[in-house]
Each structure stands twice: as C-alpha cells, then as structure tokens.
C-alpha cells in the first residue's frame, strides 16, 4: 500500500530500537519523514534501513550533548526543511536499588539524560521551526513518574520531572505548539527486560488487558498526539498501561 506523503517531519530521540523505533515506524506509516537519534551509529543505520532511507535518516550522538542537539535539528532542517514534531524518547536507567543507597552522581546522570536533554531538544526545535510555524512535542515519561516504583526511584523521579516539564512547555509554547506526555507501563523492549525476563507470563498476569505493552502501543499514542485529531489536547499525560493502575482499587 502506498502511503501518501504528509509533508511533515519529525525528530525522534532514542529511535534506533524499542519505543523510539516503534514511534518512528508509526509516524512513517502515516506519511511523515523522520530523523532518529541515538548513540550507536550501527544500530541507527540498521534502523534506517528497515524504516526506509527514502523516509528516514539518523544523526548519532549523546542526547544530553548540546552540540548534538543543535546538529540533529540542523540536519533535519537541511534534509526536510522543517521539524514539525519532536518526540523526546531518549532515556537511561543505570541503577536498581533503594533510594537510601542511591549514588548522587548517578542520579545527576539520569536527570541529565532523561530531563535536561528533552528540554534542550525542545529549545532547539522551538527556535528552528516551531515558534513560527507550530507543531507538537511528545515527551515519553513513565508510570514510574506517576506512582512509586521500588528500586527504580531515580528513574521515576526523572520521569515525574518530565511530566512537569511537559506542562511547563505546554503553557509557554501555546498556542503555537502542543506539548503532551505518554506514561507507559512495562513495554517489551531491551531497555525493560530486567522487569519481565524469564517471568513474562507472571508479569503480564498483573495487567487487566492480559499482556505487556509493545512498542507499537506507544507508537499509536504518539501518532495520535502529533495528529490533527488531538488538536485541542495539550499539557496532558496519557497513561498507556494495559490497565495496571486499575489494580490500585479496593476490593
């Protein structure tokens, strides 16, 4: 089936695999052109080959590096002449353990990658295109930013900050740019393997919808939040959790 070109362009950080790749796939499927970023050039090349080099491109670099942020946006503008949509998906979670033992330097690294990088990319896309022409930003948060998640506290704190960043940007960038967040529960990716590996059936049983999430679940949500169908939605966090929060009820 031939996809009609939407004439729009998107930048998806952390897009070589997992959730980021699923989002890039969904945006390309509806006709957008997409630039993905990430640290591993080989993984990015492989992803672009699968997505289609006629619809996708990549820029390698570290998400928290301001020079990389600037270059990525500049390359998108050079290649596509616009950057309508920004999806801040790049993230890290290098520590597992109680908050009482959390290495503060690790906490700083988590914030730098998960939150400050998102702000940096938002500033760059705003200056390059969105402040004049409009668009949408989607920040990938987490259910860990909405409720306590034992042993991944630093990650949860950063995702709570990401949700607050979303409302701050939604307020300041309106009416030109809509800014929303997605808070996924466990998605079957390499990033989240430790949360379900070897016990997927048991982990999935806790979800009212009977399965763990997959990247396309988040891809569909991101496609909605960057579409005209969500044109009156901003400053919101869409929880995509397979119903897991329903289990917090009494009885």
C-alpha positions in Angstrom: 0.0 0.0 0.0 1.3 3.4 -1.0 1.5 5.9 1.9 0.6 9.5 1.0 3.3 12.0 2.0 2.1 14.1 4.9 4.6 16.8 4.1 5.5 16.8 7.8 8.8 15.9 9.5 9.6 14.5 13.0 12.7 14.1 15.2 12.6 11.1 17.5 15.4 10.8 20.1 16.5 7.3 21.1 14.9 5.9 18.0 17.1 3.0 16.9 15.1 0.4 18.8 12.3 -0.2 21.3 9.7 2.5 21.9 11.6 5.1 19.8 11.7 2.8 16.8 8.0 1.9 17.3 7.2 5.6 17.2 9.3 6.3 14.2 7.6 3.4 12.4 4.1 4.7 13.3 4.9 8.3 12.0 6.4 7.0 8.8 3.4 4.7 8.2 1.1 7.8 8.2 3.4 9.7 5.7 5.8 11.6 7.9 9.6 11.8 7.3 11.5 11.0 10.4 15.0 11.6 11.8 16.1 9.2 14.6 18.9 9.8 17.0 20.9 7.6 19.4 24.4 6.8 20.5 25.1 3.7 18.4 25.7 4.5 14.7 25.5 0.9 13.6 22.1 0.4 15.3 20.8 3.7 13.8 22.0 2.6 10.3 20.2 -0.7 10.7 17.0 1.0 11.9 17.0 3.4 8.9 17.5 0.5 6.5 14.4 -1.1 8.0 12.4 2.1 8.1 13.4 3.1 4.6 16.1 5.5 3.7 13.7 7.4 1.5 11.6 8.2 4.6 14.1 8.2 7.4 17.5 9.5 8.4 19.7 9.4 11.5 22.1 11.6 13.5 24.3 9.8 16.0 25.3 11.4 19.3 24.6 11.6 23.0 21.1 13.0 23.9 22.5 15.3 26.7 25.2 16.8 24.4 24.0 20.3 23.4 26.2 20.3 20.3 24.5 17.0 19.2 21.1 18.5 19.9 21.9 21.5 17.7 23.4 19.4 14.9 20.4 17.0 14.9 17.9 19.8 14.5 20.1 21.5 11.9 20.3 18.2 9.8 16.5 17.8 9.9 16.0 21.3 8.7 18.6 20.8 5.9 17.1 17.5 4.8 13.4 18.1 5.3 13.1 21.9 5.5 11.0 21.7 8.7 10.7 19.9 12.1 7.0 19.7 12.9 7.2 17.1 15.7 9.7 16.3 18.4 9.4 13.1 20.4 11.7 13.1 23.4 12.2 9.4 24.0 16.0 9.1 24.8 16.4 7.8 28.4 18.6 5.9 30.8 18.1 3.8 33.9 21.5 2.6 35.0 20.8 1.9 38.7 18.5 -0.6 40.5 18.2 -0.3 44.3 16.8 1.7 47.2 16.8 5.4 47.3 18.8 5.4 50.6 21.8 4.0 48.7 21.4 6.0 45.5 24.7 7.4 44.2 24.0 11.1 43.7 26.3 11.2 40.7 24.2 8.5 39.1 21.1 10.5 39.9 22.6 13.5 38.2 23.4 11.4 35.1 19.8 10.1 35.0 18.4 13.7 35.1 20.8 14.9 32.5 19.8 12.3 30.0 16.1 11.9 30.8 15.1 15.5 31.5 17.7 18.1 30.6 18.2 16.6 27.1 14.4 16.8 26.5 14.5 20.5 27.4 17.5 21.1 25.1 15.8 19.4 22.1 12.6 21.4 22.8 14.5 24.6 22.8 16.3 23.7 19.5 13.1 22.7 17.7 11.3 25.8 19.0 14.0 28.1 17.7 14.5 26.3 14.4 10.9 25.9 13.3 8.1 25.5 15.8 8.0 29.1 17.3 7.0 30.4 13.9 5.2 27.5 12.3 3.8 25.5 15.2 3.9 21.7 15.7 3.8 19.3 18.6 6.1 17.8 21.2 5.6 14.4 22.9 7.7 13.5 25.9 8.0 9.9 26.9 7.5 9.7 30.6 6.6 6.5 32.6 4.1 5.2 35.1 7.1 5.3 37.4 6.7 9.1 37.3 3.1 8.9 38.4 3.4 6.4 41.2 6.2 4.9 43.4 8.2 2.2 41.6 10.5 0.5 44.1 14.2 0.1 43.2 14.0 2.5 40.2 13.5 5.6 42.2 16.0 7.8 40.3 14.3 6.9 37.0 10.8 7.6 38.5 11.9 11.0 39.8 13.3 11.9 36.4 10.0 10.9 34.7 8.0 12.9 37.2 10.2 15.8 36.2 9.5 15.0 32.6 5.7 15.3 33.3 6.3 18.7 34.9 8.4 19.8 32.0 5.5 18.8 29.8 3.1 21.2 31.5 5.6 24.0 31.7 6.4 23.8 28.0 2.7 23.4 27.1 2.0 26.6 28.9 4.9 28.6 27.5 4.7 27.2 23.9 1.0 27.7 23.5 -0.8 28.4 21.2 1.8 27.5 18.6 3.0 24.2 19.9 1.0 21.5 21.7 3.1 19.6 24.3 2.0 16.3 25.8 3.5 13.2 27.5 3.0 9.5 27.4 3.5 7.4 30.5 3.9 3.8 29.6 3.9 0.8 31.9 6.2 -2.1 31.1 6.9 -2.3 27.3 8.6 -5.3 25.9 12.0 -3.8 25.0 15.6 -4.5 25.7 15.5 -1.4 28.0 12.9 -3.0 30.2 14.0 -6.7 30.0 15.0 -6.8 33.7 11.4 -6.2 34.7 10.0 -9.3 32.9 12.8 -11.5 31.6 12.1 -15.2 32.5 8.7 -14.3 34.0 6.8 -12.6 31.3 3.6 -14.7 31.8 3.6 -13.9 35.5 4.3 -10.2 34.9 1.6 -10.0 32.2 -1.0 -11.6 34.5 -1.0 -8.5 36.7 -2.3 -6.4 33.8 -6.1 -6.4 33.3 -5.6 -6.5 29.5 -3.6 -9.7 29.9 -0.3 -8.7 28.3 2.7 -6.5 28.5 2.9 -3.5 26.2 4.8 -3.5 22.8 6.4 -0.5 21.1 3.6 -0.2 18.6 1.2 0.6 21.5 3.3 3.7 22.2 3.7 4.4 18.5 0.0 4.7 18.1 -0.3 7.0 21.1 2.4 9.3 19.8 0.9 9.3 16.3 -2.4 10.5 17.9 -0.8 13.2 20.0 1.0 14.6 16.9 -2.1 14.5 14.7 -4.9 16.9 14.0 -7.2 14.6 15.9 -5.6 15.8 19.1 -5.6 19.4 18.1 -7.3 20.6 21.3 -5.1 18.5 23.6 -2.1 20.0 25.4 -0.3 19.7 28.7 -1.7 16.2 29.3 0.0 12.9 30.3 -1.6 9.9 28.5 -1.1 6.8 30.7 -0.7 3.7 28.4 -0.6 0.9 31.0 -2.7 -2.0 29.9 -5.0 -1.2 32.9 -2.3 -1.8 35.6 -3.4 1.2 37.6 -6.9 -0.4 37.9 -5.4 -2.8 40.4 -4.9 0.0 42.9 -8.7 -0.1 43.6 -10.1 -1.5 46.8 -11.9 -4.9 46.6 
